[in-house]
Amino acid sequence: LGPPPAVAQLCANVLITIYRRGARTTLYTTVGQLLSWLSNKVSPASAPAAKLATVHLLGGLCAAHGGAMVSLCLDSITLLTKLTRSAEPSVRPMAWAAFGRACTGSGGVPRAAQDEA
């Protein structure tokens, strides 16, 4: 389901580069919107392919900019952890991959945040 991994990675890299060079909307707004879409059953990311792309992008943004958005990165890691147990089997492997990228970008998750998650 969804785009092939190479296409999904290319799309994520384009958006990551846009933020690296200075986007008009803030990174916090965008990541907050992605978190909202993944948490809400009625959202633009409710279709399986859209959910896969959103999970992939969230992991990429956290990997590239996690240090600049510590609290949102931790929120993303918590949500990605929940998605690894998703009822949709196609979401689980993408959630694990995004979780790994997000953890790398976070610079390490504090023990208190790990316990809370």
Kinemage of the C-alpha trace (Angstrom):
@kinemage 1
@onewidth
@group {chain A} dominant
@subgroup {mainchain}
@vectorlist {calphas} color= white
{ca leu a 1} P 0.000 0.000 0.000
{ca gly a 2} L 1.093 3.529 -0.591
{ca pro a 3} L 4.053 4.779 -2.552
{ca pro a 4} L 7.176 2.658 -2.936
{ca pro a 5} L 9.758 3.281 -0.183
{ca ala a 6} L 12.066 5.198 -2.528
{ca val a 7} L 9.297 7.624 -3.510
{ca ala a 8} L 8.188 8.080 0.099
{ca gln a 9} L 11.791 8.778 1.132
{ca leu a 10} L 12.213 11.288 -1.703
{ca cys a 11} L 9.046 13.155 -0.684
{ca ala a 12} L 10.101 13.199 2.957
{ca asn a 13} L 13.575 14.462 2.005
{ca val a 14} L 12.078 17.297 -0.030
{ca leu a 15} L 10.007 18.500 2.922
{ca ile a 16} L 12.926 18.092 5.316
{ca thr a 17} L 15.097 20.216 3.021
{ca ile a 18} L 12.388 22.882 2.834
{ca tyr a 19} L 12.542 23.218 6.623
{ca arg a 20} L 16.316 23.156 6.650
{ca arg a 21} L 16.334 26.141 4.274
{ca gly a 22} L 13.527 27.999 6.043
{ca ala a 23} L 9.861 27.263 5.444
{ca arg a 24} L 7.086 29.793 5.908
{ca thr a 25} L 5.146 27.677 8.404
{ca thr a 26} L 6.920 26.702 11.566
{ca leu a 27} L 8.232 23.219 12.119
{ca tyr a 28} L 6.198 23.061 15.347
{ca thr a 29} L 2.984 23.798 13.445
{ca thr a 30} L 3.685 21.169 10.817
{ca val a 31} L 4.720 18.414 13.249
{ca gly a 32} L 1.780 19.281 15.500
{ca gln a 33} L -0.548 18.942 12.503
{ca leu a 34} L 0.954 15.560 11.567
{ca leu a 35} L 0.525 14.343 15.159
{ca ser a 36} L -3.074 15.532 15.104
{ca trp a 37} L -3.769 13.734 11.816
{ca leu a 38} L -2.327 10.478 13.114
{ca ser a 39} L -4.260 10.717 16.389
{ca asn a 40} L -7.614 11.577 14.813
{ca lys a 41} L -9.680 8.941 13.007
{ca val a 42} L -11.300 11.598 10.806
{ca ser a 43} L -8.346 13.317 9.177
{ca pro a 44} L -6.640 13.675 5.796
{ca ala a 45} L -4.343 10.833 6.921
{ca ser a 46} L -7.087 8.322 7.687
{ca ala a 47} L -6.610 6.325 4.467
{ca pro a 48} L -3.901 3.652 4.834
{ca ala a 49} L -1.640 5.119 2.115
{ca ala a 50} L -1.924 8.618 3.597
{ca lys a 51} L -1.204 7.271 7.077
{ca leu a 52} L 1.919 5.489 5.809
{ca ala a 53} L 3.182 8.663 4.142
{ca thr a 54} L 2.450 10.749 7.253
{ca val a 55} L 4.254 8.281 9.530
{ca his a 56} L 7.245 8.270 7.169
{ca leu a 57} L 7.371 12.063 7.058
{ca leu a 58} L 7.031 12.394 10.837
{ca gly a 59} L 9.974 10.046 11.374
{ca gly a 60} L 12.061 11.958 8.833
{ca leu a 61} L 11.308 15.353 10.341
{ca cys a 62} L 12.162 14.086 13.822
{ca ala a 63} L 15.403 12.563 12.532
{ca ala a 64} L 16.471 15.785 10.830
{ca his a 65} L 15.217 18.331 13.362
{ca gly a 66} L 14.569 16.429 16.623
{ca gly a 67} L 17.062 18.469 18.592
{ca ala a 68} L 15.260 21.688 17.646
{ca met a 69} L 11.856 20.445 18.822
{ca val a 70} L 12.527 18.278 21.857
{ca ser a 71} L 8.999 18.151 23.311
{ca leu a 72} L 7.337 17.478 19.941
{ca cys a 73} L 9.944 14.851 19.138
{ca leu a 74} L 9.086 13.049 22.374
{ca asp a 75} L 5.368 13.322 21.543
{ca ser a 76} L 6.146 11.889 18.101
{ca ile a 77} L 8.100 8.989 19.588
{ca thr a 78} L 5.220 8.227 21.949
{ca leu a 79} L 2.700 8.228 19.087
{ca leu a 80} L 4.969 6.150 16.852
{ca thr a 81} L 5.315 3.634 19.693
{ca lys a 82} L 1.529 3.310 19.777
{ca leu a 83} L 1.394 2.929 15.989
{ca thr a 84} L 3.765 -0.065 16.160
{ca arg a 85} L 0.758 -1.881 17.622
{ca ser a 86} L -1.680 -0.502 15.038
{ca ala a 87} L -4.696 -2.544 13.963
{ca glu a 88} L -3.578 -1.908 10.376
{ca pro a 89} L -0.736 -4.375 9.674
{ca ser a 90} L 0.738 -2.221 6.888
{ca val a 91} L 1.331 0.649 9.335
{ca arg a 92} L 3.395 -1.354 11.833
{ca pro a 93} L 6.662 -1.742 9.847
{ca met a 94} L 6.587 1.907 8.762
{ca ala a 95} L 5.939 2.955 12.372
{ca trp a 96} L 8.963 0.916 13.542
{ca ala a 97} L 11.165 2.501 10.864
{ca ala a 98} L 9.920 6.005 11.701
{ca phe a 99} L 10.365 5.279 15.414
{ca gly a 100} L 14.020 4.380 14.793
{ca arg a 101} L 14.625 7.572 12.806
{ca ala a 102} L 12.871 9.702 15.428
{ca cys a 103} L 14.951 8.202 18.242
{ca thr a 104} L 18.129 8.919 16.291
{ca gly a 105} L 17.111 12.546 15.794
{ca ser a 106} L 16.061 13.020 19.400
{ca gly a 107} L 19.610 12.607 20.633
{ca gly a 108} L 18.336 10.069 23.126
{ca val a 109} L 15.095 9.895 25.040
{ca pro a 110} L 15.349 10.856 28.725
{ca arg a 111} L 14.495 8.055 31.166
{ca ala a 112} L 11.488 9.947 32.550
{ca ala a 113} L 10.007 10.253 29.053
{ca gln a 114} L 10.653 6.554 28.403
{ca asp a 115} L 8.800 5.627 31.584
{ca glu a 116} L 5.898 7.915 30.678
{ca ala a 117} L 5.615 6.414 27.174
